[in-house]
Structures are given as C-alpha cells and as structure tokens.
Amino acid sequence: MGPDYSWPWWGPMWVFPTFMPIIMLVVMIVALYLIFGRGGFCAPWHGSTRNFDRDRSESALDILKKRYARGEITAEEFERMKQSILS
C-alpha cells in the first residue's frame, strides 16, 4: 500500500475555507492597530501631545507673554527677555 493522497497535507478541505476569513480578519485588525492605534499616522487627531502645527505658529514672544500671564516670571524678567527677543 502506498501513501494516501486523498487529503492534502494541511488537513481536511473544510479547514481552509472555514478558518481563512477569520485569520485574515485578525491580521487586518492587528495591522490597523499597529498603524493607527499606537499614535501612528493619526496621532494629531487622537489628542496626542505632539501638536506640530500649534508649536510652529507660536512665536517666542507669545510664549513669553503666556509665561508672564501665568505668573511664572516677574515684570522685570518679562521686560528683559522681551528686549532680548526683539533685538
């Protein structure tokens, strides 16, 4: 008696059509999580602390004014730093 070639080497024929869609769904979910879920391409829309557009548009003088308004620096320090920035 020779080998039985009635079944493929990976098992019964119902295994492939039954589990392949499930495996593909899992692979797609993992891929989407790796791309979008960990702060990848959509990081600015997920409340990330890396807001590049805001950082670029804010000048040094604006930052200084905010620090003075919050009370982090005194009026004398503000004037000295402002003169340094403007010169």
Biopython code that builds the backbone (N, CA, C, O; Angstrom):
import numpy as np
from Bio.PDB.StructureBuilder import StructureBuilder

atoms = [
    (1, "MET", "N", (0.829, -1.188, 0.000)),
    (1, "MET", "CA", (0.000, 0.000, 0.000)),
    (1, "MET", "C", (0.874, 1.253, 0.000)),
    (1, "MET", "O", (1.840, 1.350, 0.757)),
    (2, "GLY", "N", (0.528, 2.187, -0.840)),
    (2, "GLY", "CA", (1.248, 3.456, -0.918)),
    (2, "GLY", "C", (0.609, 4.523, -0.036)),
    (2, "GLY", "O", (-0.349, 4.246, 0.686)),
    (3, "PRO", "N", (1.129, 5.715, -0.094)),
    (3, "PRO", "CA", (0.573, 6.792, 0.717)),
    (3, "PRO", "C", (-0.826, 7.183, 0.246)),
    (3, "PRO", "O", (-1.166, 7.025, -0.926)),
    (4, "ASP", "N", (-1.621, 7.689, 1.163)),
    (4, "ASP", "CA", (-2.993, 8.102, 0.864)),
    (4, "ASP", "C", (-2.982, 9.551, 0.403)),
    (4, "ASP", "O", (-2.711, 10.444, 1.206)),
    (5, "TYR", "N", (-3.268, 9.807, -0.869)),
    (5, "TYR", "CA", (-3.268, 11.167, -1.429)),
    (5, "TYR", "C", (-4.674, 11.752, -1.509)),
    (5, "TYR", "O", (-4.887, 12.731, -2.225)),
    (6, "SER", "N", (-5.625, 11.183, -0.800)),
    (6, "SER", "CA", (-6.993, 11.683, -0.883)),
    (6, "SER", "C", (-7.161, 13.005, -0.125)),
    (6, "SER", "O", (-8.052, 13.790, -0.450)),
    (7, "TRP", "N", (-6.318, 13.258, 0.878)),
    (7, "TRP", "CA", (-6.387, 14.503, 1.636)),
    (7, "TRP", "C", (-5.093, 15.300, 1.416)),
    (7, "TRP", "O", (-4.005, 14.726, 1.375)),
    (8, "PRO", "N", (-5.220, 16.612, 1.275)),
    (8, "PRO", "CA", (-3.991, 17.418, 1.158)),
    (8, "PRO", "C", (-3.173, 17.364, 2.437)),
    (8, "PRO", "O", (-3.661, 16.918, 3.475)),
    (9, "TRP", "N", (-1.939, 17.814, 2.363)),
    (9, "TRP", "CA", (-1.020, 17.714, 3.508)),
    (9, "TRP", "C", (-1.428, 18.602, 4.668)),
    (9, "TRP", "O", (-1.004, 18.340, 5.793)),
    (10, "TRP", "N", (-2.236, 19.650, 4.453)),
    (10, "TRP", "CA", (-2.601, 20.547, 5.556)),
    (10, "TRP", "C", (-3.861, 20.122, 6.291)),
    (10, "TRP", "O", (-4.245, 20.784, 7.255)),
    (11, "GLY", "N", (-4.498, 19.085, 5.893)),
    (11, "GLY", "CA", (-5.649, 18.575, 6.622)),
    (11, "GLY", "C", (-6.887, 18.514, 5.757)),
    (11, "GLY", "O", (-6.808, 18.637, 4.534)),
    (12, "PRO", "N", (-8.002, 18.330, 6.375)),
    (12, "PRO", "CA", (-9.262, 18.227, 5.619)),
    (12, "PRO", "C", (-9.569, 19.518, 4.859)),
    (12, "PRO", "O", (-9.114, 20.592, 5.251)),
    (13, "MET", "N", (-10.325, 19.415, 3.793)),
    (13, "MET", "CA", (-10.608, 20.561, 2.943)),
    (13, "MET", "C", (-11.497, 21.609, 3.612)),
    (13, "MET", "O", (-11.522, 22.747, 3.144)),
    (14, "TRP", "N", (-12.215, 21.293, 4.664)),
    (14, "TRP", "CA", (-13.082, 22.270, 5.314)),
    (14, "TRP", "C", (-12.296, 23.247, 6.183)),
    (14, "TRP", "O", (-12.831, 24.285, 6.573)),
    (15, "VAL", "N", (-11.038, 22.935, 6.493)),
    (15, "VAL", "CA", (-10.248, 23.806, 7.363)),
    (15, "VAL", "C", (-9.939, 25.124, 6.673)),
    (15, "VAL", "O", (-10.098, 26.184, 7.277)),
    (16, "PHE", "N", (-9.507, 25.081, 5.438)),
    (16, "PHE", "CA", (-9.114, 26.296, 4.724)),
    (16, "PHE", "C", (-10.275, 27.277, 4.549)),
    (16, "PHE", "O", (-10.129, 28.435, 4.939)),
    (17, "PRO", "N", (-11.418, 26.881, 3.986)),
    (17, "PRO", "CA", (-12.498, 27.863, 3.804)),
    (17, "PRO", "C", (-13.133, 28.322, 5.104)),
    (17, "PRO", "O", (-13.734, 29.396, 5.142)),
    (18, "THR", "N", (-13.020, 27.546, 6.163)),
    (18, "THR", "CA", (-13.643, 27.921, 7.422)),
    (18, "THR", "C", (-12.792, 28.917, 8.209)),
    (18, "THR", "O", (-13.316, 29.908, 8.715)),
    (19, "PHE", "N", (-11.514, 28.670, 8.315)),
    (19, "PHE", "CA", (-10.668, 29.490, 9.177)),
    (19, "PHE", "C", (-9.910, 30.598, 8.466)),
    (19, "PHE", "O", (-9.405, 31.505, 9.128)),
    (20, "MET", "N", (-9.812, 30.559, 7.144)),
    (20, "MET", "CA", (-9.053, 31.584, 6.432)),
    (20, "MET", "C", (-9.668, 32.979, 6.585)),
    (20, "MET", "O", (-8.916, 33.928, 6.809)),
    (21, "PRO", "N", (-10.986, 33.157, 6.479)),
    (21, "PRO", "CA", (-11.530, 34.501, 6.713)),
    (21, "PRO", "C", (-11.283, 35.014, 8.136)),
    (21, "PRO", "O", (-11.066, 36.208, 8.339)),
    (22, "ILE", "N", (-11.317, 34.133, 9.093)),
    (22, "ILE", "CA", (-11.047, 34.530, 10.476)),
    (22, "ILE", "C", (-9.588, 34.957, 10.633)),
    (22, "ILE", "O", (-9.297, 35.961, 11.281)),
    (23, "ILE", "N", (-8.686, 34.199, 10.044)),
    (23, "ILE", "CA", (-7.265, 34.530, 10.123)),
    (23, "ILE", "C", (-7.000, 35.864, 9.432)),
    (23, "ILE", "O", (-6.252, 36.684, 9.966)),
    (24, "MET", "N", (-7.591, 36.108, 8.259)),
    (24, "MET", "CA", (-7.404, 37.369, 7.548)),
    (24, "MET", "C", (-7.969, 38.544, 8.337)),
    (24, "MET", "O", (-7.376, 39.623, 8.340)),
    (25, "LEU", "N", (-9.090, 38.356, 8.997)),
    (25, "LEU", "CA", (-9.681, 39.412, 9.814)),
    (25, "LEU", "C", (-8.762, 39.770, 10.978)),
    (25, "LEU", "O", (-8.570, 40.950, 11.275)),
    (26, "VAL", "N", (-8.204, 38.782, 11.628)),
    (26, "VAL", "CA", (-7.279, 39.022, 12.730)),
    (26, "VAL", "C", (-6.032, 39.761, 12.236)),
    (26, "VAL", "O", (-5.565, 40.696, 12.887)),
    (27, "VAL", "N", (-5.501, 39.345, 11.098)),
    (27, "VAL", "CA", (-4.321, 40.006, 10.535)),
    (27, "VAL", "C", (-4.631, 41.465, 10.205)),
    (27, "VAL", "O", (-3.812, 42.343, 10.475)),
    (28, "MET", "N", (-5.796, 41.736, 9.628)),
    (28, "MET", "CA", (-6.165, 43.107, 9.284)),
    (28, "MET", "C", (-6.366, 43.968, 10.523)),
    (28, "MET", "O", (-5.966, 45.132, 10.528)),
    (29, "ILE", "N", (-6.973, 43.427, 11.567)),
    (29, "ILE", "CA", (-7.169, 44.179, 12.804)),
    (29, "ILE", "C", (-5.829, 44.515, 13.440)),
    (29, "ILE", "O", (-5.631, 45.637, 13.905)),
    (30, "VAL", "N", (-4.915, 43.568, 13.468)),
    (30, "VAL", "CA", (-3.585, 43.816, 14.034)),
    (30, "VAL", "C", (-2.853, 44.877, 13.214)),
    (30, "VAL", "O", (-2.211, 45.759, 13.784)),
    (31, "ALA", "N", (-2.939, 44.805, 11.893)),
    (31, "ALA", "CA", (-2.268, 45.788, 11.040)),
    (31, "ALA", "C", (-2.851, 47.186, 11.267)),
    (31, "ALA", "O", (-2.095, 48.152, 11.376)),
    (32, "LEU", "N", (-4.164, 47.311, 11.340)),
    (32, "LEU", "CA", (-4.782, 48.615, 11.584)),
    (32, "LEU", "C", (-4.413, 49.161, 12.948)),
    (32, "LEU", "O", (-4.203, 50.366, 13.092)),
    (33, "TYR", "N", (-4.329, 48.308, 13.945)),
    (33, "TYR", "CA", (-3.921, 48.765, 15.274)),
    (33, "TYR", "C", (-2.485, 49.272, 15.258)),
    (33, "TYR", "O", (-2.182, 50.309, 15.848)),
    (34, "LEU", "N", (-1.605, 48.546, 14.585)),
    (34, "LEU", "CA", (-0.208, 48.973, 14.535)),
    (34, "LEU", "C", (-0.043, 50.292, 13.793)),
    (34, "LEU", "O", (0.832, 51.086, 14.139)),
    (35, "ILE", "N", (-0.862, 50.538, 12.785)),
    (35, "ILE", "CA", (-0.748, 51.774, 12.015)),
    (35, "ILE", "C", (-1.416, 52.942, 12.738)),
    (35, "ILE", "O", (-0.807, 54.002, 12.881)),
    (36, "PHE", "N", (-2.647, 52.768, 13.192)),
    (36, "PHE", "CA", (-3.420, 53.886, 13.718)),
    (36, "PHE", "C", (-3.572, 53.895, 15.236)),
    (36, "PHE", "O", (-3.735, 54.969, 15.814)),
    (37, "GLY", "N", (-3.526, 52.783, 15.882)),
    (37, "GLY", "CA", (-3.855, 52.708, 17.299)),
    (37, "GLY", "C", (-2.757, 53.120, 18.242)),
    (37, "GLY", "O", (-3.045, 53.473, 19.386)),
    (38, "ARG", "N", (-1.525, 53.093, 17.821)),
    (38, "ARG", "CA", (-0.418, 53.395, 18.718)),
    (38, "ARG", "C", (0.154, 54.779, 18.486)),
    (38, "ARG", "O", (1.314, 55.027, 18.815)),
    (39, "GLY", "N", (-0.630, 55.686, 17.928)),
    (39, "GLY", "CA", (-0.127, 57.023, 17.690)),
    (39, "GLY", "C", (0.665, 57.126, 16.418)),
    (39, "GLY", "O", (1.623, 57.895, 16.334)),
    (40, "GLY", "N", (0.275, 56.359, 15.426)),
    (40, "GLY", "CA", (0.978, 56.368, 14.148)),
    (40, "GLY", "C", (0.547, 57.529, 13.290)),
    (40, "GLY", "O", (0.786, 58.683, 13.646)),
    (41, "PHE", "N", (-0.087, 57.250, 12.160)),
    (41, "PHE", "CA", (-0.456, 58.279, 11.203)),
    (41, "PHE", "C", (-1.488, 59.246, 11.755)),
    (41, "PHE", "O", (-1.475, 60.419, 11.382)),
    (42, "CYS", "N", (-2.357, 58.813, 12.608)),
    (42, "CYS", "CA", (-3.457, 59.659, 13.085)),
    (42, "CYS", "C", (-3.194, 60.254, 14.458)),
    (42, "CYS", "O", (-4.145, 60.602, 15.159)),
    (43, "ALA", "N", (-1.980, 60.378, 14.853)),
    (43, "ALA", "CA", (-1.669, 60.862, 16.194)),
    (43, "ALA", "C", (-2.261, 62.223, 16.511)),
    (43, "ALA", "O", (-2.807, 62.375, 17.604)),
    (44, "PRO", "N", (-2.197, 63.235, 15.632)),
    (44, "PRO", "CA", (-2.763, 64.533, 15.998)),
    (44, "PRO", "C", (-4.264, 64.493, 16.230)),
    (44, "PRO", "O", (-4.780, 65.302, 17.000)),
    (45, "TRP", "N", (-4.977, 63.581, 15.592)),
    (45, "TRP", "CA", (-6.419, 63.515, 15.770)),
    (45, "TRP", "C", (-6.810, 62.713, 17.003)),
    (45, "TRP", "O", (-7.984, 62.714, 17.374)),
    (46, "HIS", "N", (-5.896, 62.046, 17.636)),
    (46, "HIS", "CA", (-6.200, 61.270, 18.825)),
    (46, "HIS", "C", (-5.767, 61.973, 20.098)),
    (46, "HIS", "O", (-5.569, 61.312, 21.117)),
    (47, "GLY", "N", (-5.614, 63.284, 20.077)),
    (47, "GLY", "CA", (-5.252, 64.028, 21.274)),
    (47, "GLY", "C", (-3.802, 63.847, 21.666)),
    (47, "GLY", "O", (-3.465, 63.914, 22.848)),
    (48, "SER", "N", (-2.960, 63.622, 20.709)),
    (48, "SER", "CA", (-1.549, 63.444, 21.008)),
    (48, "SER", "C", (-0.949, 64.747, 21.518)),
    (48, "SER", "O", (-1.419, 65.830, 21.168)),
    (49, "THR", "N", (0.077, 64.646, 22.334)),
    (49, "THR", "CA", (0.752, 65.839, 22.832)),
    (49, "THR", "C", (1.645, 66.449, 21.779)),
    (49, "THR", "O", (2.154, 67.555, 21.961)),
    (50, "ARG", "N", (1.845, 65.747, 20.681)),
    (50, "ARG", "CA", (2.680, 66.257, 19.603)),
    (50, "ARG", "C", (1.818, 67.042, 18.628)),
    (50, "ARG", "O", (1.419, 66.505, 17.594)),
    (51, "ASN", "N", (1.524, 68.286, 18.929)),
    (51, "ASN", "CA", (0.739, 69.127, 18.044)),
    (51, "ASN", "C", (1.698, 70.041, 17.308)),
    (51, "ASN", "O", (1.994, 71.143, 17.769)),
    (52, "PHE", "N", (2.184, 69.582, 16.158)),
    (52, "PHE", "CA", (3.253, 70.276, 15.456)),
    (52, "PHE", "C", (2.799, 71.613, 14.884)),
    (52, "PHE", "O", (3.578, 72.566, 14.878)),
    (53, "ASP", "N", (1.571, 71.712, 14.407)),
    (53, "ASP", "CA", (1.106, 72.950, 13.804)),
    (53, "ASP", "C", (1.042, 74.076, 14.830)),
    (53, "ASP", "O", (1.411, 75.210, 14.524)),
    (54, "ARG", "N", (0.582, 73.782, 16.031)),
    (54, "ARG", "CA", (0.490, 74.803, 17.064)),
    (54, "ARG", "C", (1.882, 75.275, 17.468)),
    (54, "ARG", "O", (2.088, 76.472, 17.667)),
    (55, "ASP", "N", (2.835, 74.364, 17.591)),
    (55, "ASP", "CA", (4.180, 74.734, 18.008)),
    (55, "ASP", "C", (4.858, 75.625, 16.980)),
    (55, "ASP", "O", (5.630, 76.510, 17.348)),
    (56, "ARG", "N", (4.585, 75.410, 15.715)),
    (56, "ARG", "CA", (5.222, 76.198, 14.665)),
    (56, "ARG", "C", (4.666, 77.612, 14.609)),
    (56, "ARG", "O", (5.404, 78.551, 14.313)),
    (57, "SER", "N", (3.380, 77.781, 14.887)),
    (57, "SER", "CA", (2.758, 79.087, 14.731)),
    (57, "SER", "C", (2.964, 79.984, 15.952)),
    (57, "SER", "O", (2.726, 81.189, 15.864)),
    (58, "GLU", "N", (3.385, 79.449, 17.056)),
    (58, "GLU", "CA", (3.540, 80.222, 18.284)),
    (58, "GLU", "C", (4.946, 80.830, 18.336)),
    (58, "GLU", "O", (5.946, 80.114, 18.288)),
    (59, "SER", "N", (5.003, 82.134, 18.432)),
    (59, "SER", "CA", (6.303, 82.803, 18.452)),
    (59, "SER", "C", (6.876, 82.810, 19.866)),
    (59, "SER", "O", (6.195, 82.486, 20.839)),
    (60, "ALA", "N", (8.134, 83.185, 19.945)),
    (60, "ALA", "CA", (8.799, 83.261, 21.250)),
    (60, "ALA", "C", (8.154, 84.328, 22.121)),
    (60, "ALA", "O", (8.042, 84.161, 23.336)),
    (61, "LEU", "N", (7.730, 85.420, 21.504)),
    (61, "LEU", "CA", (7.086, 86.482, 22.267)),
    (61, "LEU", "C", (5.738, 86.029, 22.813)),
    (61, "LEU", "O", (5.371, 86.390, 23.931)),
    (62, "ASP", "N", (4.997, 85.241, 22.038)),
    (62, "ASP", "CA", (3.721, 84.699, 22.522)),
    (62, "ASP", "C", (3.938, 83.791, 23.725)),
    (62, "ASP", "O", (3.193, 83.852, 24.702)),
    (63, "ILE", "N", (4.943, 82.967, 23.646)),
    (63, "ILE", "CA", (5.250, 82.062, 24.766)),
    (63, "ILE", "C", (5.640, 82.871, 25.996)),
    (63, "ILE", "O", (5.228, 82.549, 27.110)),
    (64, "LEU", "N", (6.432, 83.920, 25.796)),
    (64, "LEU", "CA", (6.848, 84.775, 26.910)),
    (64, "LEU", "C", (5.646, 85.457, 27.549)),
    (64, "LEU", "O", (5.560, 85.537, 28.775)),
    (65, "LYS", "N", (4.720, 85.947, 26.735)),
    (65, "LYS", "CA", (3.510, 86.589, 27.266)),
    (65, "LYS", "C", (2.678, 85.608, 28.074)),
    (65, "LYS", "O", (2.131, 85.968, 29.117)),
    (66, "LYS", "N", (2.579, 84.386, 27.607)),
    (66, "LYS", "CA", (1.815, 83.374, 28.353)),
    (66, "LYS", "C", (2.481, 83.052, 29.687)),
    (66, "LYS", "O", (1.803, 82.888, 30.701)),
    (67, "ARG", "N", (3.808, 82.961, 29.683)),
    (67, "ARG", "CA", (4.527, 82.690, 30.942)),
    (67, "ARG", "C", (4.320, 83.825, 31.933)),
    (67, "ARG", "O", (4.159, 83.588, 33.130)),
    (68, "TYR", "N", (4.325, 85.058, 31.438)),
    (68, "TYR", "CA", (4.108, 86.213, 32.318)),
    (68, "TYR", "C", (2.670, 86.212, 32.839)),
    (68, "TYR", "O", (2.434, 86.516, 34.009)),
    (69, "ALA", "N", (1.716, 85.873, 31.981)),
    (69, "ALA", "CA", (0.309, 85.842, 32.398)),
    (69, "ALA", "C", (0.062, 84.752, 33.444)),
    (69, "ALA", "O", (-0.776, 84.921, 34.330)),
    (70, "ARG", "N", (0.781, 83.648, 33.344)),
    (70, "ARG", "CA", (0.619, 82.572, 34.339)),
    (70, "ARG", "C", (1.354, 82.862, 35.635)),
    (70, "ARG", "O", (1.174, 82.151, 36.623)),
    (71, "GLY", "N", (2.182, 83.902, 35.641)),
    (71, "GLY", "CA", (2.915, 84.255, 36.853)),
    (71, "GLY", "C", (4.212, 83.504, 37.033)),
    (71, "GLY", "O", (4.761, 83.468, 38.135)),
    (72, "GLU", "N", (4.709, 82.907, 35.974)),
    (72, "GLU", "CA", (5.964, 82.163, 36.074)),
    (72, "GLU", "C", (7.173, 83.089, 36.143)),
    (72, "GLU", "O", (8.206, 82.723, 36.705)),
    (73, "ILE", "N", (7.050, 84.272, 35.582)),
    (73, "ILE", "CA", (8.160, 85.232, 35.600)),
    (73, "ILE", "C", (7.640, 86.581, 36.082)),
    (73, "ILE", "O", (6.446, 86.861, 35.981)),
    (74, "THR", "N", (8.536, 87.418, 36.604)),
    (74, "THR", "CA", (8.170, 88.747, 37.099)),
    (74, "THR", "C", (8.144, 89.742, 35.938)),
    (74, "THR", "O", (8.530, 89.418, 34.815)),
    (75, "ALA", "N", (7.679, 90.962, 36.234)),
    (75, "ALA", "CA", (7.604, 92.010, 35.211)),
    (75, "ALA", "C", (8.996, 92.387, 34.717)),
    (75, "ALA", "O", (9.198, 92.630, 33.527)),
    (76, "GLU", "N", (9.959, 92.435, 35.646)),
    (76, "GLU", "CA", (11.329, 92.781, 35.242)),
    (76, "GLU", "C", (11.921, 91.708, 34.322)),
    (76, "GLU", "O", (12.568, 92.022, 33.323)),
    (77, "GLU", "N", (11.692, 90.448, 34.671)),
    (77, "GLU", "CA", (12.190, 89.360, 33.825)),
    (77, "GLU", "C", (11.512, 89.385, 32.451)),
    (77, "GLU", "O", (12.141, 89.137, 31.422)),
    (78, "PHE", "N", (10.216, 89.691, 32.468)),
    (78, "PHE", "CA", (9.479, 89.770, 31.213)),
    (78, "PHE", "C", (10.070, 90.842, 30.302)),
    (78, "PHE", "O", (10.308, 90.592, 29.121)),
    (79, "GLU", "N", (10.308, 92.040, 30.850)),
    (79, "GLU", "CA", (10.844, 93.140, 30.046)),
    (79, "GLU", "C", (12.252, 92.819, 29.522)),
    (79, "GLU", "O", (12.581, 93.106, 28.371)),
    (80, "ARG", "N", (13.060, 92.226, 30.384)),
    (80, "ARG", "CA", (14.427, 91.872, 29.974)),
    (80, "ARG", "C", (14.412, 90.819, 28.863)),
    (80, "ARG", "O", (15.142, 90.946, 27.880)),
    (81, "MET", "N", (13.592, 89.792, 29.013)),
    (81, "MET", "CA", (13.508, 88.748, 27.994)),
    (81, "MET", "C", (12.881, 89.276, 26.713)),
    (81, "MET", "O", (13.275, 88.866, 25.621)),
    (82, "LYS", "N", (11.919, 90.172, 26.827)),
    (82, "LYS", "CA", (11.268, 90.751, 25.656)),
    (82, "LYS", "C", (12.265, 91.584, 24.844)),
    (82, "LYS", "O", (12.286, 91.519, 23.615)),
    (83, "GLN", "N", (13.087, 92.364, 25.546)),
    (83, "GLN", "CA", (14.110, 93.138, 24.851)),
    (83, "GLN", "C", (15.129, 92.221, 24.165)),
    (83, "GLN", "O", (15.612, 92.511, 23.071)),
    (84, "SER", "N", (15.436, 91.132, 24.825)),
    (84, "SER", "CA", (16.381, 90.168, 24.246)),
    (84, "SER", "C", (15.805, 89.531, 22.982)),
    (84, "SER", "O", (16.526, 89.321, 22.007)),
    (85, "ILE", "N", (14.522, 89.228, 23.001)),
    (85, "ILE", "CA", (13.865, 88.606, 21.841)),
    (85, "ILE", "C", (13.762, 89.592, 20.684)),
    (85, "ILE", "O", (14.014, 89.233, 19.534)),
    (86, "LEU", "N", (13.392, 90.834, 20.986)),
    (86, "LEU", "CA", (13.170, 91.831, 19.940)),
    (86, "LEU", "C", (14.455, 92.380, 19.340)),
    (86, "LEU", "O", (14.441, 92.925, 18.236)),
    (87, "SER", "N", (15.542, 92.244, 20.042)),
    (87, "SER", "CA", (16.795, 92.805, 19.489)),
    (87, "SER", "C", (17.538, 91.824, 18.604)),
    (87, "SER", "O", (18.599, 92.151, 18.074)),
]
sb = StructureBuilder()
sb.init_structure("model")
sb.init_model(0)
sb.init_chain("A")
sb.init_seg("    ")
for serial, (resi, resn, name, xyz) in enumerate(atoms, 1):
    if name == "N":
        sb.init_residue(resn, " ", resi, " ")
    sb.init_atom(name, np.array(xyz, "f"), 0.0, 1.0, " ", f" {name:<3s}", serial, name[0])
structure = sb.get_structure()
